[in-house]
Amino acid sequence: MIATDKRVQVADHPLIQQCLTKLRDYQTPTSEFRLRAGQLSRLLVYEAMRNLGTREIGVETPVGSAKGIVLTDYVILAPVLRAGLILAEAAQKVLPTARVYHVGLRRDEATLQAISYYAKLPESLPSECKVYVLDPMLATGGSAVAAISLFAKLKVSSIHLVCFVASPEGIKHVHDKYPDVEITTGAIDDCLNEHGYIIPGLGDAGDRLFGT
């Protein structure tokens, strides 16, 4: 992991970067894009969750006693529909006990603002729980901030954003609003274009995942 600052981790593992390269290639077909996106999701989630809380336990092996650990955190996965589903699927395989709360957001192409159309959350959550907001692209940061705000209003103390690619503008927007949010990404790209898309990016992740 390369730390650009203590709140942002760029995962530089060769397997992660190889997957990202295939996703960037406009000639990668939908079937392979989905496969590589799933692989990348699993690796990024693995990196993002390296600081989960644990406690020690004893365990009996077939030939003796050993020390081990169990996870102690109350973990929530918050995929931003629709592209975030690929990250949630991978995260559930890594941590099947995690709760999942879907967040439906779409971007107004005229204003570039995030518009919420679905969010079914409980009235309260344990303040010590860890929330992982899952969205492949951190572009303007509007969708990320909208999703994060839902959990911040519930007084959640730990929120972590996981994405394939981030823009400097998106990172700044998130940290201007929520300075304590941690971000794990496969890359920080150059900038946004006039339409709010990441350059060089990888195109519209949702369209490429679902062939639309």
Secondary structure as GFF3:
##gff-version 3
##sequence-region A 1 212
A	DSSP	beta_strand	2	5	.	.	.	ID=ss1
A	DSSP	beta_strand	8	10	.	.	.	ID=ss2
A	DSSP	alpha_helix	14	24	.	.	.	ID=ss3
A	DSSP	alpha_helix	30	48	.	.	.	ID=ss4
A	DSSP	beta_strand	54	61	.	.	.	ID=ss5
A	DSSP	beta_strand	64	71	.	.	.	ID=ss6
A	DSSP	beta_strand	75	81	.	.	.	ID=ss7
A	DSSP	alpha_helix	85	94	.	.	.	ID=ss8
A	DSSP	beta_strand	99	100	.	.	.	ID=ss9
A	DSSP	beta_strand	103	107	.	.	.	ID=ss10
A	DSSP	beta_strand	114	119	.	.	.	ID=ss11
A	DSSP	beta_strand	130	134	.	.	.	ID=ss12
A	DSSP	beta_strand	137	138	.	.	.	ID=ss13
A	DSSP	alpha_helix	142	152	.	.	.	ID=ss14
A	DSSP	beta_strand	158	166	.	.	.	ID=ss15
A	DSSP	alpha_helix	168	177	.	.	.	ID=ss16
A	DSSP	beta_strand	182	188	.	.	.	ID=ss17
A	DSSP	beta_strand	191	192	.	.	.	ID=ss18
A	DSSP	beta_strand	198	199	.	.	.	ID=ss19
A	DSSP	alpha_helix	205	210	.	.	.	ID=ss20
###
